[in-house]
Amino acid sequence: MTAEVRVVWRPTSALTTAELDAALAVLSNEEHEQHRRFRFPDDARDYAAAHALLRAELSSWCGNNGPRDWRFNRDASGKPALAGGRGPLPSFSLTHTHGLVACAVGPADVAIGVDAERDDRDVDTRRLAARFFSRSEIAALSALDDRARRERFFDLWTLKEAVVKALGITLLPSLPSMTFHMVDRENGADIRFDGPLAAAGSPWTFALFRPEAGCRIAVAAAGTAPPAERPIPLTISCIRAFFTSM
Ligand SMILES: CC(C)(COP(=O)(O)OP(=O)(O)OC[C@H]1O[C@@H](n2cnc3c(N)ncnc32)[C@H](O)[C@@H]1OP(=O)(O)O)[C@@H](O)C(=O)NCCC(=O)NCCS
């Protein structure tokens, strides 16, 4: 038995007014309020696109609710969850970065995190790596040339953010004890990680891909049910969405 985590992504820079209007039409009053609060139109566009994409995907996952019907609440850390409903509600995660949005939806008993990052930002990679990466990750980075180091930094950063989004921001202090290993294979990288979290027993499944130049998306998923009831392995499928189908 396997369980699927479905990841859907969409570039937003070329979104038409009609597509944006279609996205806004399925948002709740709270989401409209949040949409109006953005200072920059591109951020508002990405917010609307991400939330509409999530609503469409939740409805395609469990068809008894239309995209407008979903209600959400947030825990103290800001992590959103579905607010009630009949039967086991799906688990999900959402991300938006400039010009790119993605969401991941999966079974209720799977912790899911998805993160999209652009690598054309000006960041102090050494300082951030010293704070959030393990010693062996830092050592592996320092063996690379500048270009490869920057690429690998964003790979690791995006993967760690995905794990944080799956499990919660209380995980931040333990990020340096988490070491990712990536082995490049013909059909994509084989990604594993070591550390207390991995040893705690949850089998994790990761995906990392570049939907377009300058961006990457990482997905982290782990079963939360007791081992005997846990469907293994998890599969992660990643597809591009087209808003015209919404
Ligand atoms: C919460 C956090 C993970 C969100 O990530 P981000 O890269 O800023 O933004 P993203 O676009 O990827 O995700 C935003 C979405 O995540 C969701 N989210 C918000 N808080 C969340 C949380 N605590 N846990 C999981 N998901 C959360 C929301 O859906 C939000 O979108 P919305 O506000 O439109 O509903 C981020 O703000 C954070 O605290 N990151 C830790 C930073 C850090 O030190 N990372 C080290 C990594 S090596």
py3Dmol code that shows the C-alpha trace and the ligand (Angstrom):
import py3Dmol

protein = """\
ATOM      1  CA  MET A   1       0.000   0.000   0.000  1.00  0.00           C
ATOM      2  CA  THR A   2       1.284   3.462  -0.872  1.00  0.00           C
ATOM      3  CA  ALA A   3       0.037   6.963  -0.209  1.00  0.00           C
ATOM      4  CA  GLU A   4       0.382   9.827  -2.621  1.00  0.00           C
ATOM      5  CA  VAL A   5       1.318  13.395  -1.864  1.00  0.00           C
ATOM      6  CA  ARG A   6       0.324  15.566  -4.798  1.00  0.00           C
ATOM      7  CA  VAL A   7       2.308  18.719  -5.467  1.00  0.00           C
ATOM      8  CA  VAL A   8       1.022  21.285  -7.917  1.00  0.00           C
ATOM      9  CA  TRP A   9       2.927  24.376  -8.936  1.00  0.00           C
ATOM     10  CA  ARG A  10       2.252  27.337 -11.160  1.00  0.00           C
ATOM     11  CA  PRO A  11       4.332  30.286 -12.408  1.00  0.00           C
ATOM     12  CA  THR A  12       2.378  33.511 -11.868  1.00  0.00           C
ATOM     13  CA  SER A  13       4.311  36.294 -13.620  1.00  0.00           C
ATOM     14  CA  ALA A  14       2.237  35.983 -16.783  1.00  0.00           C
ATOM     15  CA  LEU A  15      -1.104  35.567 -15.026  1.00  0.00           C
ATOM     16  CA  THR A  16      -3.815  37.389 -16.988  1.00  0.00           C
ATOM     17  CA  THR A  17      -6.379  39.676 -15.374  1.00  0.00           C
ATOM     18  CA  ALA A  18      -9.050  37.073 -16.128  1.00  0.00           C
ATOM     19  CA  GLU A  19      -7.016  34.351 -14.405  1.00  0.00           C
ATOM     20  CA  LEU A  20      -6.402  36.579 -11.397  1.00  0.00           C
ATOM     21  CA  ASP A  21     -10.112  37.416 -11.203  1.00  0.00           C
ATOM     22  CA  ALA A  22     -10.918  33.690 -11.345  1.00  0.00           C
ATOM     23  CA  ALA A  23      -8.489  33.100  -8.466  1.00  0.00           C
ATOM     24  CA  LEU A  24      -9.971  35.947  -6.390  1.00  0.00           C
ATOM     25  CA  ALA A  25     -13.480  34.621  -6.989  1.00  0.00           C
ATOM     26  CA  VAL A  26     -12.859  31.509  -4.872  1.00  0.00           C
ATOM     27  CA  LEU A  27     -11.184  33.230  -1.893  1.00  0.00           C
ATOM     28  CA  SER A  28     -12.874  33.797   1.466  1.00  0.00           C
ATOM     29  CA  ASN A  29     -13.520  37.229   3.010  1.00  0.00           C
ATOM     30  CA  GLU A  30     -10.447  36.772   5.258  1.00  0.00           C
ATOM     31  CA  GLU A  31      -8.307  35.950   2.252  1.00  0.00           C
ATOM     32  CA  HIS A  32      -9.654  39.010   0.416  1.00  0.00           C
ATOM     33  CA  GLU A  33      -8.719  41.150   3.413  1.00  0.00           C
ATOM     34  CA  GLN A  34      -5.222  39.682   3.456  1.00  0.00           C
ATOM     35  CA  HIS A  35      -4.957  40.155  -0.317  1.00  0.00           C
ATOM     36  CA  ARG A  36      -5.766  43.864   0.071  1.00  0.00           C
ATOM     37  CA  ARG A  37      -3.077  44.271   2.735  1.00  0.00           C
ATOM     38  CA  PHE A  38      -0.126  43.546   0.406  1.00  0.00           C
ATOM     39  CA  ARG A  39       1.922  46.588  -0.482  1.00  0.00           C
ATOM     40  CA  PHE A  40       3.247  45.219  -3.782  1.00  0.00           C
ATOM     41  CA  PRO A  41       0.811  44.042  -6.479  1.00  0.00           C
ATOM     42  CA  ASP A  42       3.005  41.057  -7.368  1.00  0.00           C
ATOM     43  CA  ASP A  43       2.857  39.774  -3.776  1.00  0.00           C
ATOM     44  CA  ALA A  44      -0.926  40.211  -3.754  1.00  0.00           C
ATOM     45  CA  ARG A  45      -1.145  38.322  -7.064  1.00  0.00           C
ATOM     46  CA  ASP A  46       0.978  35.452  -5.742  1.00  0.00           C
ATOM     47  CA  TYR A  47      -1.045  35.252  -2.537  1.00  0.00           C
ATOM     48  CA  ALA A  48      -4.336  35.032  -4.472  1.00  0.00           C
ATOM     49  CA  ALA A  49      -2.902  32.518  -6.937  1.00  0.00           C
ATOM     50  CA  ALA A  50      -1.496  30.306  -4.163  1.00  0.00           C
ATOM     51  CA  HIS A  51      -4.709  30.236  -2.162  1.00  0.00           C
ATOM     52  CA  ALA A  52      -6.869  29.582  -5.227  1.00  0.00           C
ATOM     53  CA  LEU A  53      -4.524  26.799  -6.300  1.00  0.00           C
ATOM     54  CA  LEU A  54      -4.727  25.227  -2.836  1.00  0.00           C
ATOM     55  CA  ARG A  55      -8.522  25.430  -2.803  1.00  0.00           C
ATOM     56  CA  ALA A  56      -8.733  23.779  -6.244  1.00  0.00           C
ATOM     57  CA  GLU A  57      -6.348  21.013  -5.200  1.00  0.00           C
ATOM     58  CA  LEU A  58      -8.178  20.308  -1.941  1.00  0.00           C
ATOM     59  CA  SER A  59     -11.401  19.963  -3.950  1.00  0.00           C
ATOM     60  CA  SER A  60      -9.775  17.675  -6.448  1.00  0.00           C
ATOM     61  CA  TRP A  61      -8.424  15.583  -3.543  1.00  0.00           C
ATOM     62  CA  CYS A  62     -11.803  15.205  -1.861  1.00  0.00           C
ATOM     63  CA  GLY A  63     -14.598  16.088  -4.202  1.00  0.00           C
ATOM     64  CA  ASN A  64     -17.418  16.753  -1.717  1.00  0.00           C
ATOM     65  CA  ASN A  65     -16.340  20.410  -1.266  1.00  0.00           C
ATOM     66  CA  GLY A  66     -16.034  23.025  -3.987  1.00  0.00           C
ATOM     67  CA  PRO A  67     -13.026  25.409  -3.991  1.00  0.00           C
ATOM     68  CA  ARG A  68     -15.041  28.158  -2.269  1.00  0.00           C
ATOM     69  CA  ASP A  69     -16.256  25.864   0.521  1.00  0.00           C
ATOM     70  CA  TRP A  70     -12.972  25.323   2.370  1.00  0.00           C
ATOM     71  CA  ARG A  71     -12.515  27.072   5.720  1.00  0.00           C
ATOM     72  CA  PHE A  72      -9.182  27.409   7.466  1.00  0.00           C
ATOM     73  CA  ASN A  73      -7.821  28.317  10.866  1.00  0.00           C
ATOM     74  CA  ARG A  74      -4.246  28.807  12.040  1.00  0.00           C
ATOM     75  CA  ASP A  75      -2.321  27.658  15.079  1.00  0.00           C
ATOM     76  CA  ALA A  76      -0.247  30.057  17.190  1.00  0.00           C
ATOM     77  CA  SER A  77       2.736  29.671  14.827  1.00  0.00           C
ATOM     78  CA  GLY A  78       0.645  30.648  11.801  1.00  0.00           C
ATOM     79  CA  LYS A  79       0.411  27.132  10.385  1.00  0.00           C
ATOM     80  CA  PRO A  80      -2.924  26.774   8.593  1.00  0.00           C
ATOM     81  CA  ALA A  81      -5.256  23.782   8.982  1.00  0.00           C
ATOM     82  CA  LEU A  82      -8.669  22.914   7.651  1.00  0.00           C
ATOM     83  CA  ALA A  83     -11.417  23.986  10.027  1.00  0.00           C
ATOM     84  CA  GLY A  84     -13.582  20.935  10.652  1.00  0.00           C
ATOM     85  CA  GLY A  85     -15.575  18.934   8.140  1.00  0.00           C
ATOM     86  CA  ARG A  86     -16.721  15.364   7.745  1.00  0.00           C
ATOM     87  CA  GLY A  87     -14.309  12.450   7.569  1.00  0.00           C
ATOM     88  CA  PRO A  88     -10.509  12.606   7.517  1.00  0.00           C
ATOM     89  CA  LEU A  89      -9.527  15.941   6.020  1.00  0.00           C
ATOM     90  CA  PRO A  90      -6.420  16.053   3.864  1.00  0.00           C
ATOM     91  CA  SER A  91      -3.101  17.383   5.049  1.00  0.00           C
ATOM     92  CA  PHE A  92      -1.604  20.239   3.028  1.00  0.00           C
ATOM     93  CA  SER A  93       1.090  22.853   2.729  1.00  0.00           C
ATOM     94  CA  LEU A  94       1.333  26.051   0.723  1.00  0.00           C
ATOM     95  CA  THR A  95       4.151  28.236  -0.556  1.00  0.00           C
ATOM     96  CA  HIS A  96       4.499  31.410  -2.589  1.00  0.00           C
ATOM     97  CA  THR A  97       7.631  33.142  -3.746  1.00  0.00           C
ATOM     98  CA  HIS A  98       7.935  35.890  -6.321  1.00  0.00           C
ATOM     99  CA  GLY A  99       6.339  34.599  -9.533  1.00  0.00           C
ATOM    100  CA  LEU A 100       5.845  31.022  -8.361  1.00  0.00           C
ATOM    101  CA  VAL A 101       3.264  29.311  -6.170  1.00  0.00           C
ATOM    102  CA  ALA A 102       2.852  25.684  -5.127  1.00  0.00           C
ATOM    103  CA  CYS A 103       0.805  23.539  -2.813  1.00  0.00           C
ATOM    104  CA  ALA A 104       0.978  19.939  -1.645  1.00  0.00           C
ATOM    105  CA  VAL A 105      -1.997  17.843  -0.571  1.00  0.00           C
ATOM    106  CA  GLY A 106      -1.943  14.366   0.931  1.00  0.00           C
ATOM    107  CA  PRO A 107      -3.622  11.997   3.388  1.00  0.00           C
ATOM    108  CA  ALA A 108      -4.627  13.230   6.848  1.00  0.00           C
ATOM    109  CA  ASP A 109      -1.989  11.176   8.629  1.00  0.00           C
ATOM    110  CA  VAL A 110       0.941  12.535   6.631  1.00  0.00           C
ATOM    111  CA  ALA A 111       2.883  15.628   7.724  1.00  0.00           C
ATOM    112  CA  ILE A 112       3.627  17.665   4.601  1.00  0.00           C
ATOM    113  CA  GLY A 113       5.792  20.699   3.931  1.00  0.00           C
ATOM    114  CA  VAL A 114       6.401  22.409   0.618  1.00  0.00           C
ATOM    115  CA  ASP A 115       8.720  25.342   0.077  1.00  0.00           C
ATOM    116  CA  ALA A 116       9.569  27.338  -3.037  1.00  0.00           C
ATOM    117  CA  GLU A 117      12.630  29.563  -3.126  1.00  0.00           C
ATOM    118  CA  ARG A 118      14.278  31.768  -5.706  1.00  0.00           C
ATOM    119  CA  ASP A 119      18.037  31.562  -5.820  1.00  0.00           C
ATOM    120  CA  ASP A 120      18.576  34.993  -7.394  1.00  0.00           C
ATOM    121  CA  ARG A 121      18.234  36.713  -4.017  1.00  0.00           C
ATOM    122  CA  ASP A 122      21.159  38.356  -2.316  1.00  0.00           C
ATOM    123  CA  VAL A 123      21.708  36.272   0.835  1.00  0.00           C
ATOM    124  CA  ASP A 124      24.662  35.760   3.100  1.00  0.00           C
ATOM    125  CA  THR A 125      24.917  32.017   2.519  1.00  0.00           C
ATOM    126  CA  ARG A 126      27.881  31.518   4.882  1.00  0.00           C
ATOM    127  CA  ARG A 127      26.163  33.191   7.829  1.00  0.00           C
ATOM    128  CA  LEU A 128      22.899  31.302   7.296  1.00  0.00           C
ATOM    129  CA  ALA A 129      24.673  27.982   6.782  1.00  0.00           C
ATOM    130  CA  ALA A 130      26.625  28.515  10.021  1.00  0.00           C
ATOM    131  CA  ARG A 131      23.337  29.005  11.852  1.00  0.00           C
ATOM    132  CA  PHE A 132      21.096  26.342  10.331  1.00  0.00           C
ATOM    133  CA  PHE A 133      23.270  23.682   8.654  1.00  0.00           C
ATOM    134  CA  SER A 134      25.076  20.742  10.213  1.00  0.00           C
ATOM    135  CA  ARG A 135      28.856  20.551  10.418  1.00  0.00           C
ATOM    136  CA  SER A 136      29.047  17.963   7.672  1.00  0.00           C
ATOM    137  CA  GLU A 137      26.761  20.007   5.407  1.00  0.00           C
ATOM    138  CA  ILE A 138      29.007  23.037   5.946  1.00  0.00           C
ATOM    139  CA  ALA A 139      32.102  20.926   5.241  1.00  0.00           C
ATOM    140  CA  ALA A 140      30.529  19.569   2.036  1.00  0.00           C
ATOM    141  CA  LEU A 141      29.610  23.111   0.945  1.00  0.00           C
ATOM    142  CA  SER A 142      33.116  24.415   1.506  1.00  0.00           C
ATOM    143  CA  ALA A 143      34.512  21.737  -0.844  1.00  0.00           C
ATOM    144  CA  LEU A 144      32.469  23.157  -3.761  1.00  0.00           C
ATOM    145  CA  ASP A 145      33.287  26.024  -6.100  1.00  0.00           C
ATOM    146  CA  ASP A 146      31.310  29.283  -5.675  1.00  0.00           C
ATOM    147  CA  ARG A 147      28.575  28.446  -8.161  1.00  0.00           C
ATOM    148  CA  ALA A 148      28.006  24.873  -6.958  1.00  0.00           C
ATOM    149  CA  ARG A 149      28.130  26.047  -3.334  1.00  0.00           C
ATOM    150  CA  ARG A 150      25.371  28.566  -3.913  1.00  0.00           C
ATOM    151  CA  GLU A 151      23.243  25.947  -5.719  1.00  0.00           C
ATOM    152  CA  ARG A 152      23.707  23.399  -2.936  1.00  0.00           C
ATOM    153  CA  PHE A 153      23.040  26.036  -0.274  1.00  0.00           C
ATOM    154  CA  PHE A 154      19.598  26.734  -1.769  1.00  0.00           C
ATOM    155  CA  ASP A 155      18.909  22.989  -2.170  1.00  0.00           C
ATOM    156  CA  LEU A 156      19.564  22.447   1.533  1.00  0.00           C
ATOM    157  CA  TRP A 157      17.773  25.608   2.635  1.00  0.00           C
ATOM    158  CA  THR A 158      14.639  24.725   0.661  1.00  0.00           C
ATOM    159  CA  LEU A 159      14.626  21.138   1.976  1.00  0.00           C
ATOM    160  CA  LYS A 160      15.030  22.311   5.570  1.00  0.00           C
ATOM    161  CA  GLU A 161      12.259  24.857   5.180  1.00  0.00           C
ATOM    162  CA  ALA A 162      10.020  22.069   3.842  1.00  0.00           C
ATOM    163  CA  VAL A 163      10.721  19.946   6.947  1.00  0.00           C
ATOM    164  CA  VAL A 164      10.059  22.962   9.195  1.00  0.00           C
ATOM    165  CA  LYS A 165       6.766  23.586   7.428  1.00  0.00           C
ATOM    166  CA  ALA A 166       5.789  19.921   7.809  1.00  0.00           C
ATOM    167  CA  LEU A 167       6.556  19.711  11.523  1.00  0.00           C
ATOM    168  CA  GLY A 168       6.484  23.267  12.845  1.00  0.00           C
ATOM    169  CA  ILE A 169       8.815  26.161  13.553  1.00  0.00           C
ATOM    170  CA  THR A 170       9.700  24.745  16.974  1.00  0.00           C
ATOM    171  CA  LEU A 171      12.053  22.611  14.919  1.00  0.00           C
ATOM    172  CA  LEU A 172      14.284  25.563  14.016  1.00  0.00           C
ATOM    173  CA  PRO A 173      16.841  25.072  16.834  1.00  0.00           C
ATOM    174  CA  SER A 174      17.359  21.440  15.815  1.00  0.00           C
ATOM    175  CA  LEU A 175      18.086  22.181  12.150  1.00  0.00           C
ATOM    176  CA  PRO A 176      21.896  22.011  12.648  1.00  0.00           C
ATOM    177  CA  SER A 177      21.516  18.422  13.853  1.00  0.00           C
ATOM    178  CA  MET A 178      19.813  17.450  10.612  1.00  0.00           C
ATOM    179  CA  THR A 179      22.112  16.433   7.742  1.00  0.00           C
ATOM    180  CA  PHE A 180      20.837  16.002   4.227  1.00  0.00           C
ATOM    181  CA  HIS A 181      22.609  13.663   1.799  1.00  0.00           C
ATOM    182  CA  MET A 182      21.930  14.021  -1.867  1.00  0.00           C
ATOM    183  CA  VAL A 183      23.088  11.568  -4.485  1.00  0.00           C
ATOM    184  CA  ASP A 184      22.426  12.670  -8.058  1.00  0.00           C
ATOM    185  CA  ARG A 185      20.804   9.954 -10.144  1.00  0.00           C
ATOM    186  CA  GLU A 186      19.609   9.885 -13.735  1.00  0.00           C
ATOM    187  CA  ASN A 187      15.971  10.396 -12.769  1.00  0.00           C
ATOM    188  CA  GLY A 188      16.621  12.967 -10.012  1.00  0.00           C
ATOM    189  CA  ALA A 189      18.460  13.191  -6.711  1.00  0.00           C
ATOM    190  CA  ASP A 190      18.150  10.502  -4.058  1.00  0.00           C
ATOM    191  CA  ILE A 191      17.608  12.522  -0.856  1.00  0.00           C
ATOM    192  CA  ARG A 192      17.971  11.227   2.703  1.00  0.00           C
ATOM    193  CA  PHE A 193      18.689  12.773   6.010  1.00  0.00           C
ATOM    194  CA  ASP A 194      20.310  11.831   9.298  1.00  0.00           C
ATOM    195  CA  GLY A 195      19.725  13.212  12.745  1.00  0.00           C
ATOM    196  CA  PRO A 196      17.431  12.769  15.728  1.00  0.00           C
ATOM    197  CA  LEU A 197      14.344  13.401  13.638  1.00  0.00           C
ATOM    198  CA  ALA A 198      15.223  10.687  11.135  1.00  0.00           C
ATOM    199  CA  ALA A 199      16.087   8.294  13.960  1.00  0.00           C
ATOM    200  CA  ALA A 200      12.721   8.992  15.635  1.00  0.00           C
ATOM    201  CA  GLY A 201      11.146   6.493  13.272  1.00  0.00           C
ATOM    202  CA  SER A 202       9.149   8.503  10.743  1.00  0.00           C
ATOM    203  CA  PRO A 203      10.126   7.402   7.256  1.00  0.00           C
ATOM    204  CA  TRP A 204      10.559  10.619   5.303  1.00  0.00           C
ATOM    205  CA  THR A 205      10.122  11.096   1.583  1.00  0.00           C
ATOM    206  CA  PHE A 206      11.596  14.142  -0.163  1.00  0.00           C
ATOM    207  CA  ALA A 207      11.377  15.738  -3.556  1.00  0.00           C
ATOM    208  CA  LEU A 208      13.451  18.607  -4.911  1.00  0.00           C
ATOM    209  CA  PHE A 209      13.035  20.050  -8.388  1.00  0.00           C
ATOM    210  CA  ARG A 210      13.552  23.169 -10.444  1.00  0.00           C
ATOM    211  CA  PRO A 211      10.251  24.140 -12.042  1.00  0.00           C
ATOM    212  CA  GLU A 212      12.034  26.932 -13.938  1.00  0.00           C
ATOM    213  CA  ALA A 213      15.437  28.599 -13.997  1.00  0.00           C
ATOM    214  CA  GLY A 214      16.251  30.369 -10.747  1.00  0.00           C
ATOM    215  CA  CYS A 215      13.646  28.581  -8.599  1.00  0.00           C
ATOM    216  CA  ARG A 216      13.423  25.341  -6.720  1.00  0.00           C
ATOM    217  CA  ILE A 217      10.664  23.563  -4.870  1.00  0.00           C
ATOM    218  CA  ALA A 218      11.266  21.096  -2.044  1.00  0.00           C
ATOM    219  CA  VAL A 219       8.702  18.751  -0.557  1.00  0.00           C
ATOM    220  CA  ALA A 220       9.024  16.813   2.708  1.00  0.00           C
ATOM    221  CA  ALA A 221       6.474  14.224   3.810  1.00  0.00           C
ATOM    222  CA  ALA A 222       6.323  11.694   6.642  1.00  0.00           C
ATOM    223  CA  GLY A 223       3.595   9.426   7.963  1.00  0.00           C
ATOM    224  CA  THR A 224       2.340  10.346  11.424  1.00  0.00           C
ATOM    225  CA  ALA A 225       0.170   7.257  12.056  1.00  0.00           C
ATOM    226  CA  PRO A 226       1.569   4.396  14.178  1.00  0.00           C
ATOM    227  CA  PRO A 227       3.974   2.263  12.061  1.00  0.00           C
ATOM    228  CA  ALA A 228       1.561  -0.682  11.749  1.00  0.00           C
ATOM    229  CA  GLU A 229      -1.088   1.548  10.130  1.00  0.00           C
ATOM    230  CA  ARG A 230       1.285   3.640   8.062  1.00  0.00           C
ATOM    231  CA  PRO A 231       1.185   3.211   4.297  1.00  0.00           C
ATOM    232  CA  ILE A 232       4.752   2.812   3.087  1.00  0.00           C
ATOM    233  CA  PRO A 233       6.223   4.123   0.888  1.00  0.00           C
ATOM    234  CA  LEU A 234       4.880   7.593   0.268  1.00  0.00           C
ATOM    235  CA  THR A 235       5.090   8.793  -3.293  1.00  0.00           C
ATOM    236  CA  ILE A 236       5.319  12.454  -4.241  1.00  0.00           C
ATOM    237  CA  SER A 237       3.992  13.467  -7.643  1.00  0.00           C
ATOM    238  CA  CYS A 238       4.680  16.949  -8.971  1.00  0.00           C
ATOM    239  CA  ILE A 239       2.709  18.558 -11.780  1.00  0.00           C
ATOM    240  CA  ARG A 240       2.244  21.999 -13.246  1.00  0.00           C
ATOM    241  CA  ALA A 241      -1.186  23.576 -12.929  1.00  0.00           C
ATOM    242  CA  PHE A 242      -3.000  25.755 -15.458  1.00  0.00           C
ATOM    243  CA  PHE A 243      -5.413  28.233 -13.949  1.00  0.00           C
ATOM    244  CA  THR A 244      -7.653  28.215 -16.979  1.00  0.00           C
ATOM    245  CA  SER A 245      -8.854  24.778 -15.789  1.00  0.00           C
ATOM    246  CA  MET A 246     -10.033  26.172 -12.454  1.00  0.00           C
TER     247      MET A 246
END
"""
ligand_1 = """\
48
LIG
C 6.632 29.864 8.528
C 7.641 29.844 7.439
C 8.236 28.443 7.364
C 6.981 30.204 6.076
O 7.905 30.077 5.038
P 8.218 31.252 3.997
O 9.339 30.754 3.135
O 8.366 32.549 4.692
O 6.918 31.398 3.132
P 6.208 30.364 2.175
O 5.638 31.123 1.062
O 7.064 29.198 1.840
O 5.040 29.809 3.085
C 4.012 30.648 3.494
C 2.838 29.779 3.845
O 3.233 28.801 4.803
C 2.126 28.548 5.659
N 2.599 28.747 7.019
C 2.636 29.872 7.761
N 3.158 29.593 8.974
C 3.449 28.290 8.970
C 4.009 27.402 9.939
N 4.329 27.823 11.153
N 4.180 26.103 9.618
C 3.837 25.649 8.396
N 3.290 26.437 7.418
C 3.113 27.736 7.731
C 1.012 29.496 5.261
O 0.133 28.794 4.415
C 1.738 30.567 4.497
O 1.003 31.145 3.473
P -0.223 32.120 3.779
O 0.194 33.028 4.884
O -0.472 32.805 2.490
O -1.359 31.196 4.173
C 8.739 30.901 7.647
O 8.149 32.149 7.811
C 9.698 30.617 8.766
O 9.499 30.950 9.903
N 10.790 29.994 8.371
C 11.861 29.696 9.206
C 13.026 30.525 8.722
C 14.300 29.837 8.993
O 15.000 30.223 9.888
N 14.600 28.817 8.182
C 15.804 28.087 8.296
C 15.796 27.044 7.186
S 17.377 26.364 6.934
"""
view = py3Dmol.view(width=600, height=400)
view.addModel(protein, "pdb")
view.setStyle({"model": 0}, {"cartoon": {"style": "trace"}})
view.addModel(ligand_1, "xyz")
view.setStyle({"model": 1}, {"stick": {}})
view.zoomTo()
view.show()
